Amino acid sequence: MTRLLPHSHLDRAPRLARAALVRPVAAVLTDRADDVAVAETAARMAASRRVPLLLIVVLPPHVGHSSTGPHSASVRAVLARVMPRIGRLHLGHIPEVFRPPARDRSRLAAAGRLLTLATRHRAPDVVAARRGPDGLDAFTLIEAAALRGGPFVHAVAPAARPPLRSPAAT
């Protein structure tokens, strides 16, 4: 008869300690029209898994370093566009700021740094728009994730816009 080994010290840890290691779903927000579709897709994934959202706000290079905190006006402006759409799901969210590297680096440098930020928060999935700033579109993030063995990247199509109608047609 085989004797069962005692449980490891990790199994004896209280449930509360293990529950603190959540794995949020990351959404890359780039201050574009596609941010709402990206946030909604990430929110649906997070709601199905019952985890919070990691909202990574990508600041443009011309924004000063003094206003780059998660509670700065530029970050709140980006979040204000998406929060009404995802707020009704009552998910927790973690705001994070990402500053792209200098222009003289390769296009994969920015994607690699953004994926490092998502990995630091233990996010297994990153949702990004198909079109985005230099090096931060979904396809570049997918390439960088394949090279470094990073998180799974989901590409979101641009948001559908209603057709334009002239005032005389109504």
Residue frames as a rotation matrix with the C-alpha (Angstrom) as fourth column:
MET 1
0.590 0.807 0.000 0.00
0.807 -0.590 0.000 0.00
0.000 0.000 -1.000 0.00
THR 2
-0.310 -0.681 0.663 1.32
0.668 -0.652 -0.358 3.40
0.677 0.332 0.657 -0.94
ARG 3
-0.092 0.204 -0.975 1.48
0.901 -0.399 -0.169 5.99
-0.424 -0.894 -0.147 1.76
LEU 4
0.633 0.396 0.666 0.06
0.652 -0.736 -0.183 9.42
0.418 0.549 -0.724 0.93
LEU 5
-0.534 -0.845 0.040 2.46
0.736 -0.487 -0.471 12.28
0.417 -0.222 0.881 1.25
PRO 6
-0.067 0.512 -0.856 1.46
0.763 -0.526 -0.375 15.13
-0.643 -0.679 -0.355 3.51
HIS 7
0.751 0.424 0.506 0.13
0.650 -0.610 -0.454 18.25
0.116 0.669 -0.734 1.86
SER 8
-0.299 -0.883 0.362 2.63
0.770 -0.447 -0.454 20.94
0.563 0.143 0.814 1.08
HIS 9
-0.598 0.011 -0.801 2.79
0.635 -0.603 -0.483 24.12
-0.488 -0.798 0.354 3.10
LEU 10
-0.957 0.277 -0.087 0.96
-0.273 -0.758 0.593 25.93
0.098 0.591 0.801 0.28
ASP 11
-0.363 0.866 -0.343 -2.11
0.238 0.443 0.864 23.75
0.901 0.232 -0.367 0.72
ARG 12
-0.138 0.282 -0.949 -2.24
0.984 0.146 -0.099 24.68
0.110 -0.948 -0.298 4.39
ALA 13
-0.981 -0.196 -0.011 -2.29
0.196 -0.978 -0.071 28.40
0.003 -0.071 0.997 3.64
PRO 14
-0.311 0.921 -0.235 -5.60
0.245 -0.161 -0.956 30.08
-0.918 -0.355 -0.176 4.38
ARG 15
0.081 0.456 0.886 -7.91
0.975 0.148 -0.165 30.54
-0.207 0.878 -0.432 1.41
LEU 16
0.879 0.297 -0.374 -7.81
0.273 -0.955 -0.118 34.28
-0.392 0.002 -0.920 1.88
ALA 17
0.090 -0.936 -0.340 -4.08
-0.265 -0.352 0.898 34.40
-0.960 0.009 -0.279 1.17
ARG 18
-0.627 -0.298 0.719 -4.41
0.530 0.513 0.675 32.44
-0.570 0.805 -0.163 -2.07
ALA 19
0.359 0.855 0.375 -7.45
0.900 -0.210 -0.383 34.46
-0.249 0.475 -0.844 -3.18
ALA 20
0.535 -0.196 -0.822 -5.35
-0.005 -0.973 0.229 37.63
-0.845 -0.118 -0.522 -3.15
LEU 21
-0.608 -0.794 -0.009 -3.39
-0.070 0.042 0.997 36.38
-0.791 0.607 -0.081 -6.17
VAL 22
0.505 0.859 0.087 -5.95
0.112 0.035 -0.993 37.35
-0.856 0.511 -0.079 -8.81
ARG 23
-0.613 -0.624 0.484 -5.20
0.549 0.104 0.829 37.21
-0.568 0.774 0.279 -12.50
PRO 24
0.100 0.732 -0.674 -6.93
-0.080 -0.670 -0.738 40.25
-0.992 0.127 -0.008 -14.07
VAL 25
0.278 0.058 0.959 -7.76
0.936 0.206 -0.284 40.67
-0.214 0.977 0.003 -17.74
ALA 26
-0.424 -0.548 -0.720 -5.77
0.358 -0.833 0.423 43.58
-0.832 -0.078 0.549 -19.22
ALA 27
0.624 0.572 0.532 -7.25
0.757 -0.273 -0.594 46.13
-0.194 0.773 -0.604 -21.63
VAL 28
-0.542 -0.837 -0.069 -4.92
0.750 -0.519 0.410 48.43
-0.379 0.171 0.909 -23.58
LEU 29
0.631 0.770 -0.095 -6.51
0.690 -0.613 -0.385 51.88
-0.355 0.177 -0.918 -23.88
THR 30
-0.390 -0.875 0.286 -4.81
0.890 -0.278 0.361 54.22
-0.237 0.396 0.887 -26.34
ASP 31
-0.299 0.365 -0.882 -7.13
0.072 -0.913 -0.402 57.27
-0.952 -0.184 0.247 -26.32
ARG 32
-0.948 0.077 -0.309 -8.78
-0.315 -0.072 0.946 56.29
0.050 0.994 0.092 -29.61
ALA 33
-0.123 0.988 -0.091 -12.30
-0.972 -0.102 0.210 55.45
0.198 0.115 0.973 -30.71
ASP 34
0.054 0.109 -0.993 -11.59
-0.256 0.962 0.091 51.72
0.965 0.249 0.080 -30.42
ASP 35
-0.829 -0.458 0.321 -11.06
-0.392 0.067 -0.917 51.96
0.399 -0.886 -0.235 -26.65
VAL 36
-0.120 0.866 0.485 -14.73
-0.966 0.012 -0.260 51.30
-0.231 -0.499 0.835 -25.91
ALA 37
0.662 0.349 -0.663 -14.77
-0.575 0.804 -0.151 48.06
0.480 0.482 0.733 -27.91
VAL 38
-0.277 -0.851 -0.446 -11.51
-0.133 0.494 -0.859 46.95
0.951 -0.179 -0.250 -26.27
ALA 39
-0.785 -0.013 0.619 -12.81
-0.608 -0.175 -0.775 47.71
0.118 -0.984 0.130 -22.77
GLU 40
0.249 0.955 0.160 -16.14
-0.962 0.263 -0.073 45.96
-0.112 -0.135 0.984 -23.40
THR 41
0.488 -0.137 -0.862 -14.43
-0.335 0.883 -0.329 42.82
0.806 0.449 0.386 -24.70
ALA 42
-0.614 -0.776 -0.141 -12.06
-0.099 0.253 -0.963 42.74
0.783 -0.577 -0.232 -21.74
ALA 43
-0.546 0.482 0.685 -14.95
-0.836 -0.268 -0.478 43.38
-0.047 -0.834 0.550 -19.33
ARG 44
0.565 0.763 -0.313 -16.94
-0.783 0.616 0.090 40.45
0.262 0.194 0.945 -20.72
MET 45
0.131 -0.607 -0.784 -13.91
-0.012 0.790 -0.613 38.18
0.991 0.089 0.096 -20.33
ALA 46
-0.819 -0.483 0.310 -13.30
-0.264 -0.163 -0.951 39.42
0.509 -0.861 0.006 -16.77
ALA 47
-0.151 0.849 0.506 -16.96
-0.988 -0.119 -0.094 39.05
-0.020 -0.514 0.857 -15.80
SER 48
0.628 0.388 -0.675 -17.05
-0.481 0.875 0.055 35.45
0.612 0.290 0.736 -17.01
ARG 49
-0.056 -0.752 -0.657 -13.94
0.338 0.605 -0.721 34.67
0.939 -0.262 0.221 -14.92
ARG 50
0.869 0.459 -0.184 -14.97
0.357 -0.326 0.875 36.86
0.342 -0.826 -0.448 -11.97
VAL 51
-0.071 -0.931 -0.358 -11.69
0.968 -0.150 0.199 38.79
-0.240 -0.332 0.912 -11.96
PRO 52
0.424 0.205 -0.882 -10.97
0.188 -0.973 -0.135 42.53
-0.886 -0.108 -0.451 -12.10
LEU 53
0.845 -0.145 0.514 -9.87
0.489 -0.177 -0.854 44.53
0.215 0.973 -0.079 -15.12
LEU 54
-0.059 -0.880 -0.471 -6.37
0.627 -0.400 0.669 45.88
-0.777 -0.256 0.575 -15.55
LEU 55
0.876 0.408 0.258 -6.90
0.465 -0.569 -0.679 49.10
-0.130 0.714 -0.688 -17.51
ILE 56
-0.148 -0.984 -0.096 -3.56
0.772 -0.176 0.611 50.05
-0.619 0.016 0.785 -19.08
VAL 57
0.887 0.414 -0.205 -3.74
0.242 -0.794 -0.557 53.64
-0.393 0.445 -0.805 -20.32
VAL 58
-0.016 -0.886 0.464 -1.11
0.989 0.055 0.140 54.40
-0.150 0.461 0.875 -22.95
LEU 59
0.555 0.144 -0.819 -0.10
0.227 -0.974 -0.018 58.04
-0.800 -0.176 -0.573 -22.74
PRO 60
0.862 -0.281 0.422 1.17
0.393 -0.157 -0.906 59.82
0.321 0.947 -0.025 -25.84
PRO 61
0.019 -0.975 -0.221 4.82
0.966 0.075 -0.246 60.89
0.257 -0.208 0.944 -25.78
HIS 62
-0.374 -0.203 0.905 3.98
0.244 -0.963 -0.115 64.61
0.895 0.177 0.409 -25.62
VAL 63
0.770 0.632 0.092 2.27
0.038 -0.188 0.981 64.32
0.637 -0.752 -0.169 -22.20
GLY 64
0.061 -0.793 0.606 4.57
-0.732 -0.448 -0.513 65.58
0.678 -0.413 -0.608 -19.43
HIS 65
-0.454 -0.351 -0.819 6.08
0.199 0.856 -0.477 63.24
0.868 -0.380 -0.319 -16.85
SER 66
-0.955 0.072 0.287 4.44
-0.293 -0.370 -0.882 65.14
0.043 -0.926 0.374 -13.99
SER 67
-0.127 0.988 0.087 0.94
-0.937 -0.091 -0.336 64.10
-0.324 -0.124 0.938 -15.07
THR 68
-0.328 -0.076 -0.942 1.45
-0.643 0.748 0.164 60.37
0.692 0.659 -0.294 -15.55
GLY 69
-0.892 0.022 0.452 -0.01
-0.374 0.528 -0.763 58.95
-0.255 -0.849 -0.463 -12.36
PRO 70
-0.791 0.609 0.052 -3.07
0.572 0.707 0.416 56.69
0.217 0.359 -0.908 -12.44
HIS 71
0.105 0.861 -0.498 -5.16
0.908 -0.287 -0.306 59.51
-0.406 -0.420 -0.812 -11.00
SER 72
-0.762 -0.427 -0.487 -3.95
0.198 -0.869 0.453 62.31
-0.617 0.249 0.747 -13.27
ALA 73
0.001 0.817 -0.576 -6.30
-0.460 -0.511 -0.726 64.29
-0.888 0.265 0.375 -15.49
SER 74
-0.291 -0.148 -0.945 -5.10
-0.955 0.099 0.278 62.72
0.052 0.984 -0.170 -18.74
VAL 75
-0.979 -0.047 -0.197 -5.64
-0.036 0.998 -0.060 59.20
0.200 -0.051 -0.979 -17.42
ARG 76
-0.547 0.835 -0.062 -9.05
0.197 0.057 -0.979 60.06
-0.813 -0.548 -0.195 -15.97
ALA 77
-0.113 0.498 -0.860 -10.09
-0.815 -0.541 -0.206 61.49
-0.568 0.677 0.467 -19.35
VAL 78
-0.625 -0.158 -0.764 -9.33
-0.640 0.665 0.386 58.18
0.447 0.730 -0.517 -21.09
LEU 79
-0.955 0.249 -0.162 -11.04
0.297 0.804 -0.515 56.17
0.002 -0.540 -0.842 -18.36
ALA 80
-0.509 0.804 -0.306 -14.10
-0.278 -0.491 -0.826 58.44
-0.814 -0.336 0.473 -18.39
ARG 81
-0.315 0.378 -0.871 -14.86
-0.947 -0.064 0.315 57.35
0.064 0.923 0.378 -21.93
VAL 82
-0.489 0.050 -0.871 -14.95
-0.281 0.936 0.211 53.64
0.825 0.348 -0.444 -21.13
MET 83
-0.999 0.013 0.050 -16.18
-0.044 0.306 -0.951 53.48
-0.027 -0.952 -0.305 -17.52
PRO 84
-0.288 0.957 0.028 -19.88
-0.848 -0.241 -0.472 54.16
-0.445 -0.160 0.881 -18.29
ARG 85
0.213 0.360 -0.908 -19.92
-0.824 0.566 0.032 51.17
0.525 0.742 0.417 -20.63
ILE 86
-0.263 -0.386 -0.884 -18.14
0.055 0.909 -0.413 48.75
0.963 -0.157 -0.217 -18.28
GLY 87
-0.811 -0.071 0.581 -19.33
-0.523 -0.359 -0.773 50.18
0.264 -0.930 0.254 -14.97
ARG 88
0.157 0.980 0.123 -22.67
-0.964 0.124 0.236 48.42
0.216 -0.156 0.964 -15.18
LEU 89
0.328 -0.115 -0.938 -20.91
-0.095 0.983 -0.154 45.05
0.940 0.140 0.311 -14.85
HIS 90
0.835 0.009 0.550 -19.71
-0.532 -0.239 0.813 46.06
0.138 -0.971 -0.195 -11.37
LEU 91
0.644 -0.717 -0.269 -16.18
0.606 0.692 -0.393 44.81
0.468 0.090 0.879 -11.92
GLY 92
0.634 -0.582 -0.509 -13.19
0.216 -0.499 0.839 45.93
-0.742 -0.643 -0.191 -9.98
HIS 93
0.830 -0.404 0.385 -10.56
0.374 -0.110 -0.921 47.70
0.414 0.908 0.060 -12.01
ILE 94
0.346 -0.832 -0.434 -6.88
0.612 -0.150 0.776 48.50
-0.711 -0.534 0.457 -11.62
PRO 95
1.000 -0.028 -0.005 -5.75
-0.022 -0.663 -0.748 51.65
0.018 0.748 -0.663 -13.46
GLU 96
0.240 -0.968 0.068 -2.18
0.583 0.199 0.788 51.57
-0.777 -0.150 0.612 -14.74
VAL 97
0.800 -0.061 -0.597 -0.20
-0.398 -0.798 -0.453 54.01
-0.449 0.600 -0.662 -16.88
PHE 98
0.339 -0.707 0.620 2.17
0.745 0.604 0.282 53.04
-0.575 0.367 0.732 -19.67
ARG 99
0.563 -0.281 -0.777 4.62
-0.488 -0.872 -0.039 55.42
-0.667 0.401 -0.628 -21.30
PRO 100
0.955 -0.206 0.213 5.99
0.296 0.634 -0.714 54.16
0.012 0.745 0.667 -24.63
PRO 101
0.184 -0.966 -0.183 9.77
0.687 -0.007 0.726 54.12
-0.702 -0.260 0.663 -25.06
ALA 102
-0.103 -0.330 -0.938 11.68
-0.359 -0.867 0.345 56.67
-0.928 0.372 -0.030 -27.12
ARG 103
0.753 0.517 -0.407 11.14
-0.502 0.052 -0.863 56.66
-0.426 0.854 0.299 -30.88
ASP 104
0.068 -0.828 -0.557 14.64
-0.986 0.031 -0.167 55.35
0.155 0.561 -0.813 -31.67
ARG 105
-0.530 -0.221 0.819 13.88
-0.491 0.867 -0.084 51.82
-0.691 -0.447 -0.568 -30.44
SER 106
-0.973 0.193 -0.127 12.40
0.013 0.592 0.806 48.95
0.231 0.782 -0.579 -32.47
ARG 107
-0.272 0.954 0.126 8.66
-0.678 -0.283 0.678 48.56
0.683 0.099 0.724 -32.83
LEU 108
0.264 0.348 -0.899 8.75
0.271 0.868 0.416 45.49
0.926 -0.354 0.135 -30.60
ALA 109
-0.778 -0.613 -0.135 10.36
0.315 -0.195 -0.929 47.41
0.543 -0.765 0.345 -27.72
ALA 110
-0.618 0.621 0.482 7.14
-0.752 -0.646 -0.132 49.18
0.229 -0.444 0.866 -26.77
ALA 111
0.365 0.785 -0.501 5.12
-0.575 0.613 0.542 45.99
0.732 0.090 0.675 -27.12
GLY 112
-0.083 -0.491 -0.867 7.59
0.412 0.775 -0.479 44.08
0.907 -0.397 0.138 -24.95
ARG 113
-0.948 -0.267 0.174 7.51
-0.018 -0.501 -0.865 46.71
0.318 -0.823 0.470 -22.21
LEU 114
-0.239 0.937 0.256 3.69
-0.917 -0.305 0.259 46.76
0.320 -0.173 0.931 -22.24
LEU 115
0.447 0.375 -0.812 3.56
-0.196 0.927 0.320 42.97
0.873 0.016 0.488 -21.97
THR 116
-0.565 -0.691 -0.450 6.04
0.395 0.253 -0.883 43.14
0.725 -0.677 0.130 -19.09
LEU 117
-0.785 0.362 0.502 3.67
-0.591 -0.680 -0.434 45.52
0.185 -0.637 0.748 -17.31
ALA 118
0.273 0.936 -0.222 0.75
-0.816 0.347 0.462 43.11
0.510 0.055 0.858 -17.87
THR 119
0.183 -0.299 -0.937 2.86
0.202 0.944 -0.261 40.18
0.962 -0.142 0.233 -16.66
ARG 120
-0.841 -0.507 0.189 3.84
-0.032 -0.303 -0.953 42.10
0.540 -0.807 0.239 -13.52
HIS 121
-0.415 0.787 0.457 0.12
-0.907 -0.317 -0.278 42.23
-0.074 -0.530 0.845 -12.67
ARG 122
-0.780 -0.002 0.626 -0.21
-0.093 0.989 -0.112 38.49
-0.619 -0.146 -0.772 -13.50
ALA 123
0.195 0.872 -0.450 -2.62
-0.689 -0.205 -0.695 39.14
-0.698 0.445 0.561 -16.41
PRO 124
-0.324 -0.327 0.888 -2.89
0.257 0.873 0.415 36.00
-0.910 0.363 -0.199 -18.58
ASP 125
0.063 0.442 0.895 -4.86
0.995 0.046 -0.093 37.81
-0.082 0.896 -0.437 -21.30
VAL 126
-0.596 -0.235 -0.768 -4.36
0.157 -0.972 0.176 41.20
-0.787 -0.016 0.616 -22.95
VAL 127
0.301 0.748 0.591 -7.04
0.878 0.023 -0.478 42.78
-0.371 0.663 -0.650 -25.12
ALA 128
-0.473 -0.510 -0.718 -5.92
0.114 -0.844 0.524 45.39
-0.874 0.165 0.457 -27.67
ALA 129
0.602 0.674 -0.428 -7.26
-0.278 -0.325 -0.904 47.10
-0.748 0.663 -0.009 -30.78
ARG 130
0.573 -0.364 0.734 -6.14
0.753 0.588 -0.296 45.96
-0.324 0.723 0.611 -34.21
ARG 131
0.215 -0.496 0.842 -5.00
0.511 -0.677 -0.529 49.49
0.832 0.544 0.108 -34.98
GLY 132
0.823 0.009 -0.568 -3.06
0.535 -0.347 0.770 51.49
-0.190 -0.938 -0.291 -32.44
PRO 133
0.755 -0.613 -0.231 -0.04
-0.600 -0.789 0.131 53.68
-0.262 0.040 -0.964 -31.91
ASP 134
0.276 -0.754 -0.596 3.38
-0.714 0.255 -0.652 52.63
0.644 0.605 -0.468 -33.16
GLY 135
-0.650 -0.654 -0.387 4.17
-0.315 0.696 -0.646 49.20
0.691 -0.298 -0.658 -31.78
LEU 136
-0.863 0.352 0.362 1.06
-0.328 0.155 -0.932 48.95
-0.385 -0.923 -0.019 -29.60
ASP 137
0.001 0.859 -0.512 -1.45
-0.969 0.128 0.213 47.50
0.249 0.495 0.832 -32.05
ALA 138
0.636 0.360 0.683 -2.70
-0.616 0.769 0.169 43.98
-0.465 -0.528 0.711 -31.40
PHE 139
0.952 -0.255 -0.172 -0.61
0.060 0.701 -0.711 42.37
0.302 0.666 0.682 -34.12
THR 140
0.052 -0.968 0.246 2.66
-0.403 -0.246 -0.881 43.78
0.914 -0.053 -0.403 -32.79
LEU 141
-0.009 0.017 1.000 1.66
-0.997 0.073 -0.010 42.69
-0.073 -0.997 0.016 -29.27
ILE 142
0.913 0.351 0.209 0.91
-0.326 0.935 -0.143 39.19
-0.245 0.062 0.968 -30.59
GLU 143
0.631 -0.747 -0.209 4.34
0.026 0.290 -0.957 39.06
0.775 0.598 0.202 -32.23
ALA 144
-0.199 -0.714 0.671 6.08
-0.718 -0.359 -0.596 40.27
0.666 -0.601 -0.441 -29.06
ALA 145
0.337 0.399 0.853 4.12
-0.887 0.438 0.146 37.77
-0.316 -0.805 0.502 -26.93
ALA 146
0.990 0.002 -0.142 5.17
-0.065 0.897 -0.436 34.95
0.126 0.441 0.889 -29.27
LEU 147
0.286 -0.958 0.016 8.81
-0.142 -0.059 -0.988 35.98
0.948 0.280 -0.153 -29.04
ARG 148
-0.525 -0.537 0.660 8.89
-0.661 -0.231 -0.714 36.24
0.536 -0.811 -0.234 -25.27
GLY 149
-0.594 0.364 -0.717 6.29
0.455 0.887 0.074 33.62
0.664 -0.283 -0.693 -24.32
GLY 150
-0.970 0.171 0.174 4.08
-0.244 -0.724 -0.646 36.26
0.016 -0.669 0.744 -22.81
PRO 151
-0.434 0.880 0.191 0.35
-0.089 0.169 -0.982 36.51
-0.896 -0.443 0.005 -22.20
PHE 152
-0.409 0.424 0.808 -2.29
0.881 0.412 0.230 35.66
-0.236 0.806 -0.543 -24.79
VAL 153
-0.799 0.083 -0.595 -3.26
-0.135 -0.990 0.044 38.74
-0.586 0.116 0.802 -26.84
HIS 154
-0.069 0.870 0.488 -6.78
0.839 0.315 -0.443 39.20
-0.540 0.379 -0.752 -28.20
ALA 155
-0.973 -0.221 0.068 -7.31
0.216 -0.761 0.611 41.51
-0.083 0.609 0.788 -31.20
VAL 156
-0.079 0.971 -0.228 -10.49
0.573 -0.142 -0.807 43.58
-0.816 -0.194 -0.545 -31.27
ALA 157
-0.301 0.072 0.951 -11.89
0.921 -0.238 0.309 44.97
0.249 0.969 0.005 -34.50
PRO 158
-0.988 -0.030 0.149 -12.64
0.008 -0.989 -0.151 48.69
0.152 -0.148 0.977 -34.74
ALA 159
-0.509 0.852 -0.123 -16.00
0.242 0.005 -0.970 49.76
-0.826 -0.524 -0.209 -33.41
ALA 160
-0.410 0.461 0.787 -18.78
0.906 0.101 0.412 49.82
0.110 0.882 -0.459 -36.01
ARG 161
-0.831 0.139 -0.539 -19.95
0.008 -0.965 -0.261 53.29
-0.556 -0.221 0.801 -36.86
PRO 162
0.174 0.949 0.263 -23.46
0.513 0.140 -0.847 54.09
-0.840 0.282 -0.463 -38.06
PRO 163
-0.300 -0.277 0.913 -23.66
0.951 -0.165 0.263 55.25
0.077 0.947 0.313 -41.69
LEU 164
-0.803 -0.030 -0.595 -23.79
0.148 -0.977 -0.151 58.98
-0.577 -0.209 0.789 -42.29
ARG 165
-0.081 0.843 0.531 -27.12
0.995 0.102 -0.010 60.38
-0.063 0.528 -0.847 -43.46
SER 166
-0.846 -0.155 0.511 -27.86
0.273 -0.948 0.165 63.75
0.459 0.279 0.844 -44.81
PRO 167
-0.804 0.567 -0.182 -30.47
-0.021 -0.333 -0.943 65.87
-0.595 -0.754 0.280 -42.97
ALA 168
-0.398 0.673 -0.623 -32.63
-0.912 -0.363 0.191 65.94
-0.098 0.645 0.758 -46.12
ALA 169
-0.615 0.098 -0.782 -32.96
-0.283 0.899 0.336 62.13
0.736 0.428 -0.525 -46.15
THR 170
-0.932 0.226 -0.284 -34.82
0.360 0.473 -0.804 62.01
-0.047 -0.852 -0.522 -42.85
